[in-house]
Every structure is written in C-alpha cells, then in structure tokens.
Amino acid sequence: MNSTFETRLADVRRRIQAACERVGRRPEDVRILAVSKTCAPDCIREAAAAGLMDFGESRVQEARQKIPLCPDALTWHLIGHLQTNKVKDAVNLFHSIQAVDSLKLLLAIEAAAEAAGRAMPVFLEVNVSGESSKFGLAPGVVPDILKAANALRRVEIRGVLTIPPLAEDPERARPFFRALREHRDRWRQETGFELRELSMGMSHDFEIAVEEGATWIRPGAVLFGKRH
Ligand SMILES: *Cc1c(COP(=O)(O)O)cnc(C)c1O
C-alpha cells in the first residue's frame, strides 16, 4: 500500500521536474497541494508519511470531520466554493482559502478572521474561460477586488487559482493557464499586489500548468487513485 503511494508520488515529482527542465524553472518552486477530498484519514496519513504536508479539501463539512482524525502537523487548504454561512468554520479549520470568488466572501472572511484574531491567506479564483457553469471571478473585476482588499487587515491575498474547462487533451488547458499568468502579471503592475502564487493544474494537466508557471499544483486522483 505504502509503496504504491510512494511510487505515485515519485512519479508526479519526476514529471514536475521534467516539466521544469523543459522551461527552465526550479522544481522547488512548484508545490504539491494533495487534493484529498473523499480520501479517508488513513490515506492522508500514508501521504503524510511519504512527505506531503499540504492537503486540499473541497467541502467544509467533510474537512470538519476529517481533519481532527489526521496528523496534527498538516496544512489544510480549502479549494472548493465557500458559502458565507460556513466562513467561520472555514477560518477555524483551514490554513488558506484558495477559492475566493466574490467581494462579499472576502469581506466575510475578513470579519471571521478578525473575530478569530488571526491572519488568513487567500487566493482569488478566476474564471478565465468565462464558462457560465464555473465559479470564479471574471478577470475584469479582479482589480476592483484588489483595490477593496487594500483596506482589509486580516486577509492576505497570496495569489490566484483557476480551473480550465474540462478537456481530454491537456494541451487544451494551456491557453487558460497562460492567460491567468498574464492577467496576474498585469494585476501586479496595476495594483501593487505581488500575487506570487499561481494555483493551477490537476491530475491530467499539471505538467502543462508547471510549464506555464504554476507555483501550486492540485493533483488528486493521480496520487490517491480514482474517487468513487
Ligand atoms: C477535485 C479537485 C482537484 C483534483 O482533481 P484531480 O483530477 O483528482 O487531480 C483539483 N482542484 C480542485 C479545485 C478540485 O475540486
């Protein structure tokens, strides 16, 4: 069992390294956020034993039950849509909230973080493709959100996240990853926010995301096996 996970992880790391070599990046600049939604605490323990520290969950409710059963030293990131009525729980459970998709949500996180007396790292989720089925901010509204965020004391906007449209061929994701990076570069210039982190790339397209500048990739199935 353990060797299976370790083999999968080693393979992902090898592929990150190869993608980095193709574009002249350093593998240590690409971090793995292991997407553990639907995985049992045993699997997460196994992943932690293999050296992973950062885990991504989509749902507050699932995380609330699971996190107390997992090793203490792990870092948890919320990568799914967050409803404002669950913000307080999310702020208590997670080390970062990576799918902030409205100003209203950002302000609710600020208020909850203020009440909890902590800082809250967040990412803005950007809907680069404009698909109506997707959560995420239209790129055009991001500068205004950043301007509003200047007044906030508790949220720390670390970067941006995107999910490209589903496609069999991972190359189809490349224009969306590239567009997010280019938007980010422009927002950085326009607003002064560094937006260092680019969270992009899942099991089937992470190599393309690395080639396009991802600093966090979010593989799930390729590490833990297919979800049921
Ligand atoms: C489920 C999920 C992932 C992981 O997807 P895989 O295809 O299993 O790698 C990554 N990011 C988000 C936002 C997800 O919801």
The ligand as a Tripos MOL2 file, in Angstrom:
@<TRIPOS>MOLECULE
LIG
   15    15     1     0     0
SMALL
NO_CHARGES

@<TRIPOS>ATOM
      1 C1        -11.0220   17.7600   -7.2370 C.3       1 LIG1
      2 C2        -10.1730   18.9470   -7.4800 C.ar      1 LIG1
      3 C3         -8.8200   18.7980   -7.8510 C.ar      1 LIG1
      4 C4         -8.1570   17.4640   -8.0840 C.3       1 LIG1
      5 O1         -8.6500   16.8440   -9.2310 O.3       1 LIG1
      6 P1         -7.9510   15.5210   -9.8100 P.3       1 LIG1
      7 O2         -8.4930   15.4070  -11.1870 O.co2     1 LIG1
      8 O3         -8.3330   14.3980   -8.9200 O.co2     1 LIG1
      9 O4         -6.4880   15.7530   -9.7900 O.co2     1 LIG1
     10 C5         -8.0800   19.9590   -8.0050 C.ar      1 LIG1
     11 N1         -8.6110   21.1850   -7.8260 N.ar      1 LIG1
     12 C6         -9.9000   21.3640   -7.4870 C.ar      1 LIG1
     13 C7        -10.4230   22.7480   -7.3170 C.3       1 LIG1
     14 C8        -10.7210   20.2480   -7.3110 C.ar      1 LIG1
     15 O5        -12.0110   20.4460   -6.9900 O.3       1 LIG1
@<TRIPOS>BOND
     1     1     2 1
     2     2     3 ar
     3     2    14 ar
     4     3     4 1
     5     3    10 ar
     6     4     5 1
     7     5     6 1
     8     6     7 2
     9     6     8 1
    10     6     9 1
    11    10    11 ar
    12    11    12 ar
    13    12    13 1
    14    12    14 ar
    15    14    15 1
@<TRIPOS>SUBSTRUCTURE
     1 LIG1         1 GROUP 0 **** ****
